[in-house]
């Protein structure tokens, strides 16, 4: 299973389906959940006042080099994030971290 299984190309760039684990000991991309077909991201921030969402966006921005925003699931562990930029480049950079 790779990034293409948990993402889709849109006009703005790449939409990635995520499963977020807040209050983790470290932040970063953990892998792919094959049952939910979501990319697992761990963040140190608690899920309060949007802090975990901001950290999720920061982790993806650091990994891909492109701006990203949570577009669905703001109050859920299951989120959709749009990475704005070249979808193929973003996909390759995320895949390299798995």
Residue, then its C-alpha position, 0 to 999 in steps of 0.5 A: x500500500x502506498x500514498x496513491x491508495x490514501x490520496x487523490x489528485x485535485x485541481x489545487x494539488x493533492x488531497x490526503x486522507x489522514x488518521x491523526x494521533x494527538x498527544x503522541x511522544x513525537x510528531x511525524x508520519x507513521x505509516x498507512x492504516x490498511x483497513x481505513x486506507x489513511x495515512x497515519x500522522x502522530x502529533x505532540x499537540x493536544x486536540x484543543x483549540x485547533x492545535x493538533x490541526x495546525x501541527x498536522x498542517x505543519x508536519x505535511x508542509x515540512x514533509x512536502x515543501x508545499x502549503x497544506x490545510x485541513x479541509x475536512x474533519x476538523x474535530x475528528x481523528x479522521x481528516x482530509x488535508x489538501x496539499x497545495x502544489x504539484x501533486x506528483x512531487x508531494x506524493x513522491x516526498x510523502x512516499x519517501x518517508x514511509 
